[in-house]
Amino acid sequence: MINNGKPVNGEGKYDVVLGLSGGVDSSLASKKLKDMGYSVFGLYCVMHEQGKNGIEAARQAAKEAGIPFDVFDATGIFEKIVIKDFTDKYSEGKTPNPCVICNPNVKFRALCEYADEIGAKYVATGHYAGVGERNGRYFAVKSEYKDQSYMLCGLSQAQLSRCIFPLFGTLKSENRIEAEKAGFSSAHKKDSQEICFIPDNDYASFIESRIGAFPEGDYWLEEENRAVGRHKGIIRYTVGQSKKLGIALGVPLYVKGTDAENNRVILTKTDVVNCTELICENAVFQLLDENFTETEAEVKIRYAHKGAKARIINEKNGKIRILFYEPQRAATPGQFAVAYSGSELLCSGIII
């Protein structure tokens, strides 16, 4: 692991800019960084209108930690990159992961830019992950508990080289106890489960409020090549879904995919455990570089996926091919496929 020893001061007064949300993880991260000998500056990034509600909680966490604090307005770039990608992908019948898009393009970008302004060498967050370095390559590392390395799969080499993740290898329940003992008011604050910019989790209504209502269309049964009912708009369905379809044919039905051009939701009577090969675009290379040819790996096709053995082939031009040894359920266009060797993150790409 790197960046876990005595800090090396940059040009400024502070060593680390910490992304401070006001939750228990980032609050405790401030203490752990200080215990490691770093001088810490807390930064709250406002990503969207709802994010303004968290400023005072973050300010309070900084006060309790005894560190300076500032607020960074990232609403413009968040709208341009994350929300646009979110609405565009759903409009195309895909299922995006906004957190993975946000981290390299907004959150860590903002932390690094602010660190540059104040002369800090490092940036940090309360993610449950680690960072390693080998042969000049930086990569995210799985944490033993509550691993969040998947969410960091898009980070660049430059960003990873500056990252410190002080909660690496720690247990959330023990962190809450430590935070309480340290006097953090966030010690027992509940974790957020929703998409941060859609607090009621009604993403379909959110998208339609921005780009208009999606019309109803046909449910198309693959086995019979015919329409069997009407769906309520393609943005309301995702690959593998079998509940809340509002249709009964006397047999279980599963969403196999969407046909945005014809406004169809494709159904099948067979559970979608049939993916053995994927092509991914916008590849990001961490431990592996862009010149690798082929390797064996464990691949996760969504955050909650346990991972499966596969062969990874570099197709060049930012694309990788993934060949699974066993069929995988519900590989979903728009989601990220993330390849690991043991605990070390090799590369990732967006499933197409």
C-alpha positions as CSV (number, residue, x, y, z in Angstrom):
1,M,0.0,0.0,0.0
2,I,1.1,3.6,-0.5
3,N,0.6,6.9,1.3
4,N,0.2,5.2,4.7
5,G,3.5,6.5,6.3
6,K,4.6,9.8,7.5
7,P,3.4,12.5,5.1
8,V,5.6,14.5,2.8
9,N,4.6,18.1,2.7
10,G,3.7,19.7,-0.5
11,E,4.2,23.4,-1.3
12,G,1.3,24.5,0.9
13,K,0.3,24.5,4.6
14,Y,-1.8,21.4,4.2
15,D,-0.9,17.8,3.1
16,V,-4.4,16.5,2.3
17,V,-7.7,17.7,1.0
18,L,-10.4,15.5,2.4
19,G,-13.8,15.2,0.8
20,L,-15.9,15.8,3.8
21,S,-19.6,14.9,3.5
22,G,-20.7,15.2,7.1
23,G,-21.3,11.4,7.4
24,V,-19.6,9.1,9.7
25,D,-17.1,7.7,7.2
26,S,-15.6,11.0,6.1
27,S,-15.7,12.4,9.6
28,L,-13.7,9.5,11.0
29,A,-11.4,9.7,8.0
30,S,-10.4,13.2,9.2
31,K,-9.3,11.8,12.6
32,K,-7.4,8.9,11.1
33,L,-5.5,11.2,8.8
34,K,-4.6,13.5,11.6
35,D,-3.5,10.4,13.7
36,M,-1.3,9.4,10.8
37,G,0.4,12.8,11.0
38,Y,-1.2,14.6,8.1
39,S,-2.4,18.2,8.2
40,V,-5.9,18.1,6.8
41,F,-8.2,20.5,5.0
42,G,-11.9,19.5,4.7
43,L,-13.8,20.2,1.4
44,Y,-17.5,19.8,0.8
45,C,-18.5,19.5,-2.8
46,V,-22.0,20.7,-3.8
47,M,-23.0,18.6,-6.7
48,H,-26.7,19.5,-7.1
49,E,-29.4,21.5,-5.4
50,Q,-30.2,18.9,-2.8
51,G,-26.5,18.8,-1.9
52,K,-26.7,22.2,-0.4
53,N,-28.6,20.6,2.5
54,G,-25.5,18.8,3.6
55,I,-23.2,21.9,4.0
56,E,-23.9,22.5,7.7
57,A,-23.4,18.9,8.6
58,A,-20.0,18.9,6.9
59,R,-19.1,22.2,8.5
60,Q,-20.0,20.7,11.9
61,A,-17.8,17.6,11.2
62,A,-14.9,19.9,10.3
63,K,-15.4,21.8,13.6
64,E,-15.5,18.6,15.6
65,A,-12.4,17.4,13.8
66,G,-10.6,20.6,14.3
67,I,-9.7,21.2,10.7
68,P,-10.3,24.1,8.3
69,F,-13.3,23.8,5.9
70,D,-14.5,25.1,2.6
71,V,-17.3,24.5,0.1
72,F,-16.7,23.8,-3.6
73,D,-19.5,24.4,-6.1
74,A,-19.4,21.6,-8.6
75,T,-23.0,21.9,-9.7
76,G,-22.2,23.0,-13.3
77,I,-19.8,20.2,-14.1
78,F,-22.0,17.6,-12.3
79,E,-25.0,18.7,-14.4
80,K,-23.0,18.6,-17.6
81,I,-21.3,15.2,-17.0
82,V,-23.2,13.1,-14.5
83,I,-26.8,14.1,-14.9
84,K,-26.5,14.3,-18.7
85,D,-25.0,10.9,-18.9
86,F,-27.7,9.5,-16.6
87,T,-30.6,10.9,-18.7
88,D,-28.9,10.0,-22.0
89,K,-28.2,6.4,-21.0
90,Y,-31.7,5.8,-19.7
91,S,-33.1,7.4,-22.9
92,E,-31.1,4.8,-24.9
93,G,-32.5,1.9,-22.8
94,K,-29.3,1.5,-20.8
95,T,-28.7,1.5,-17.0
96,P,-25.9,3.8,-15.9
97,N,-24.0,4.0,-12.7
98,P,-23.8,7.8,-11.8
99,C,-21.4,7.3,-8.8
100,V,-18.8,5.6,-11.0
101,I,-19.1,8.5,-13.6
102,C,-19.0,11.1,-10.8
103,N,-15.8,10.0,-9.0
104,P,-13.2,10.6,-11.7
105,N,-15.0,13.4,-13.6
106,V,-16.4,15.5,-10.7
107,K,-15.5,14.5,-7.1
108,F,-11.9,13.6,-7.4
109,R,-11.3,16.1,-10.1
110,A,-12.6,18.8,-7.7
111,L,-10.5,17.5,-4.8
112,C,-7.4,17.5,-6.9
113,E,-8.0,20.9,-8.4
114,Y,-8.6,22.4,-4.9
115,A,-5.5,20.6,-3.6
116,D,-3.5,22.2,-6.4
117,E,-4.8,25.6,-5.4
118,I,-3.7,25.3,-1.8
119,G,-0.5,23.3,-2.4
120,A,-1.6,20.0,-0.9
121,K,0.0,16.9,-2.3
122,Y,-2.8,14.4,-1.5
123,V,-6.6,14.0,-1.6
124,A,-8.7,11.6,0.5
125,T,-12.2,10.3,1.0
126,G,-14.0,7.9,3.3
127,H,-14.2,5.1,0.8
128,Y,-13.7,1.6,1.9
129,A,-10.9,0.8,-0.4
130,G,-7.1,1.0,-0.7
131,V,-4.6,2.2,-3.3
132,G,-1.5,0.4,-4.4
133,E,1.5,0.9,-6.7
134,R,3.6,-1.5,-8.8
135,N,6.0,-0.8,-11.6
136,G,4.8,2.8,-11.8
137,R,1.1,1.8,-12.1
138,Y,-1.4,2.9,-9.5
139,F,-4.6,0.8,-8.8
140,A,-7.5,0.6,-6.4
141,V,-7.4,-2.3,-3.9
142,K,-10.4,-4.2,-2.4
143,S,-11.1,-3.5,1.3
144,E,-11.9,-6.6,3.4
145,Y,-15.1,-5.0,4.7
146,K,-17.7,-3.1,2.8
147,D,-15.5,-2.9,-0.3
148,Q,-16.1,0.1,-2.5
149,S,-13.2,-0.2,-4.9
150,Y,-15.7,-0.9,-7.7
151,M,-16.8,2.7,-7.4
152,L,-13.2,3.9,-8.0
153,C,-12.7,2.0,-11.2
154,G,-12.7,5.1,-13.3
155,L,-9.9,7.0,-11.5
156,S,-7.0,7.9,-13.6
157,Q,-3.3,7.2,-12.8
158,A,-2.8,10.9,-11.8
159,Q,-5.7,10.8,-9.4
160,L,-4.8,7.5,-7.8
161,S,-1.3,8.6,-7.3
162,R,-2.6,11.3,-4.9
163,C,-5.2,9.3,-3.1
164,I,-5.3,8.2,0.6
165,F,-8.2,6.0,1.8
166,P,-7.8,5.9,5.6
167,L,-10.7,3.5,6.2
168,F,-9.1,0.8,4.1
169,G,-9.5,-2.6,5.9
170,T,-11.7,-1.2,8.7
171,L,-15.1,-2.4,9.9
172,K,-18.0,0.0,9.7
173,S,-19.5,-1.0,13.1
174,E,-16.1,-0.4,14.8
175,N,-15.8,2.9,13.0
176,R,-19.1,4.1,14.4
177,I,-17.8,3.3,17.9
178,E,-14.5,5.1,17.3
179,A,-16.4,8.1,15.8
180,E,-18.6,8.3,18.9
181,K,-15.6,8.2,21.2
182,A,-14.0,10.9,19.2
183,G,-17.1,13.1,19.7
184,F,-18.4,13.1,16.1
185,S,-22.2,13.9,16.0
186,S,-22.4,11.8,12.8
187,A,-21.4,8.6,14.6
188,H,-24.8,7.0,14.2
189,K,-26.0,8.8,11.2
190,K,-27.7,6.5,8.7
191,D,-26.0,5.7,5.4
192,S,-27.6,7.2,2.3
193,Q,-29.0,4.5,0.0
194,E,-30.5,6.5,-2.8
195,I,-28.9,8.2,-5.9
196,C,-27.7,11.4,-4.3
197,F,-29.4,13.7,-6.7
198,I,-32.8,11.8,-6.6
199,P,-33.6,11.6,-2.8
200,D,-37.0,9.9,-3.4
201,N,-35.3,7.3,-5.7
202,D,-38.0,8.0,-8.4
203,Y,-35.4,8.2,-11.2
204,A,-38.0,7.9,-14.0
205,S,-39.9,11.0,-12.8
206,F,-36.6,12.8,-12.4
207,I,-35.6,12.0,-16.0
208,E,-39.0,12.9,-17.4
209,S,-39.1,16.2,-15.6
210,R,-36.0,17.1,-17.6
211,I,-36.5,15.7,-21.0
212,G,-40.2,15.0,-21.2
213,A,-42.4,12.0,-20.7
214,F,-41.5,8.6,-22.3
215,P,-44.4,7.1,-24.2
216,E,-45.9,3.7,-23.6
217,G,-44.9,1.0,-26.0
218,D,-45.1,-2.7,-26.7
219,Y,-43.9,-5.5,-24.5
220,W,-42.3,-7.8,-27.1
221,L,-42.1,-11.5,-26.2
222,E,-39.0,-12.9,-27.8
223,E,-40.1,-16.5,-28.0
224,E,-43.2,-15.7,-29.9
225,N,-42.0,-12.6,-31.8
226,R,-45.1,-10.6,-31.0
227,A,-46.5,-7.8,-28.7
228,V,-48.0,-9.1,-25.5
229,G,-48.9,-5.9,-23.7
230,R,-48.0,-2.3,-23.1
231,H,-45.1,-0.9,-21.0
232,K,-45.1,2.5,-19.3
233,G,-41.9,3.9,-20.9
234,I,-38.5,2.2,-21.5
235,I,-36.7,4.1,-18.7
236,R,-38.7,2.2,-16.1
237,Y,-37.2,-1.2,-16.9
238,T,-33.8,-2.9,-16.6
239,V,-32.3,-6.2,-17.7
240,G,-33.2,-9.1,-15.5
241,Q,-36.3,-7.4,-14.0
242,S,-39.2,-9.8,-13.3
243,K,-41.3,-7.8,-10.9
244,K,-43.7,-4.9,-11.4
245,L,-44.1,-5.6,-15.1
246,G,-47.9,-5.3,-14.9
247,I,-48.4,-8.2,-17.2
248,A,-49.5,-11.8,-16.7
249,L,-49.1,-14.6,-19.2
250,G,-49.3,-17.5,-16.8
251,V,-45.5,-18.0,-16.8
252,P,-42.6,-16.0,-15.3
253,L,-41.4,-13.2,-17.5
254,Y,-38.0,-11.4,-17.5
255,V,-36.8,-8.2,-19.2
256,K,-34.1,-9.2,-21.6
257,G,-33.4,-5.7,-22.9
258,T,-35.0,-2.7,-24.6
259,D,-35.3,-1.7,-28.2
260,A,-35.2,2.1,-28.0
261,E,-35.6,2.6,-31.7
262,N,-38.9,0.8,-31.8
263,N,-39.9,1.7,-28.2
264,R,-40.1,-1.9,-27.1
265,V,-39.3,-3.7,-23.9
266,I,-38.1,-7.2,-24.8
267,L,-39.4,-10.0,-22.6
268,T,-38.4,-13.6,-22.3
269,K,-39.7,-16.7,-20.6
270,T,-36.2,-17.8,-19.7
271,D,-34.3,-16.2,-16.8
272,V,-31.5,-14.2,-18.3
273,V,-28.6,-16.3,-17.2
274,N,-27.0,-16.3,-20.6
275,C,-24.2,-13.9,-20.9
276,T,-20.8,-15.4,-21.7
277,E,-19.3,-12.6,-23.7
278,L,-19.2,-8.8,-23.3
279,I,-17.7,-5.9,-25.1
280,C,-16.9,-2.8,-23.0
281,E,-16.1,0.7,-24.2
282,N,-14.4,3.7,-22.5
283,A,-11.9,1.3,-20.9
284,V,-9.8,2.7,-17.9
285,F,-6.6,0.9,-17.1
286,Q,-5.2,0.8,-13.6
287,L,-2.8,-2.0,-12.7
288,L,-2.9,-3.1,-16.4
289,D,-1.8,-0.6,-18.9
290,E,-3.4,0.1,-22.3
291,N,-0.9,-2.1,-24.1
292,F,-1.7,-5.4,-22.4
293,T,-3.0,-8.1,-24.8
294,E,-4.8,-10.8,-22.7
295,T,-5.2,-11.9,-19.1
296,E,-7.2,-14.0,-16.7
297,A,-9.3,-12.0,-14.1
298,E,-12.3,-12.0,-11.8
299,V,-14.9,-9.7,-13.2
300,K,-17.8,-7.9,-11.5
301,I,-20.6,-6.7,-13.9
302,R,-22.3,-4.5,-11.3
303,Y,-21.5,-3.3,-7.8
304,A,-23.4,-6.1,-6.0
305,H,-22.2,-8.9,-8.3
306,K,-19.9,-11.4,-6.5
307,G,-17.6,-11.6,-9.5
308,A,-16.8,-14.4,-12.0
309,K,-13.8,-15.9,-13.7
310,A,-13.2,-14.6,-17.2
311,R,-10.6,-14.0,-19.9
312,I,-10.0,-10.3,-20.7
313,I,-8.8,-9.4,-24.2
314,N,-7.7,-5.9,-25.1
315,E,-9.5,-4.9,-28.3
316,K,-7.6,-1.6,-28.4
317,N,-9.2,1.8,-29.1
318,G,-10.6,1.9,-25.6
319,K,-12.5,-1.4,-25.8
320,I,-12.0,-4.7,-24.0
321,R,-13.7,-8.1,-24.6
322,I,-14.7,-10.2,-21.6
323,L,-15.2,-14.0,-22.0
324,F,-16.8,-15.7,-19.0
325,Y,-16.2,-19.3,-18.2
326,E,-19.7,-19.6,-16.8
327,P,-22.8,-17.8,-18.0
328,Q,-23.7,-14.6,-16.0
329,R,-27.1,-13.3,-15.2
330,A,-28.4,-9.9,-16.4
331,A,-25.3,-8.2,-17.8
332,T,-26.7,-4.7,-18.4
333,P,-25.7,-2.2,-21.0
334,G,-24.5,1.0,-19.3
335,Q,-23.2,-0.7,-16.2
336,F,-19.5,-1.1,-15.5
337,A,-17.5,-4.4,-15.8
338,V,-14.6,-4.2,-13.4
339,A,-11.7,-6.7,-13.6
340,Y,-9.6,-7.8,-10.6
341,S,-6.6,-10.0,-9.9
342,G,-7.2,-11.0,-6.3
343,S,-7.8,-7.7,-4.6
344,E,-6.1,-5.5,-7.2
345,L,-8.1,-3.6,-9.8
346,L,-6.9,-4.3,-13.3
347,C,-9.2,-2.4,-15.6
348,S,-12.8,-1.5,-16.3
349,G,-15.2,-0.6,-19.1
350,I,-18.8,0.3,-19.8
351,I,-20.9,-2.7,-21.0
352,I,-22.4,-2.1,-24.5
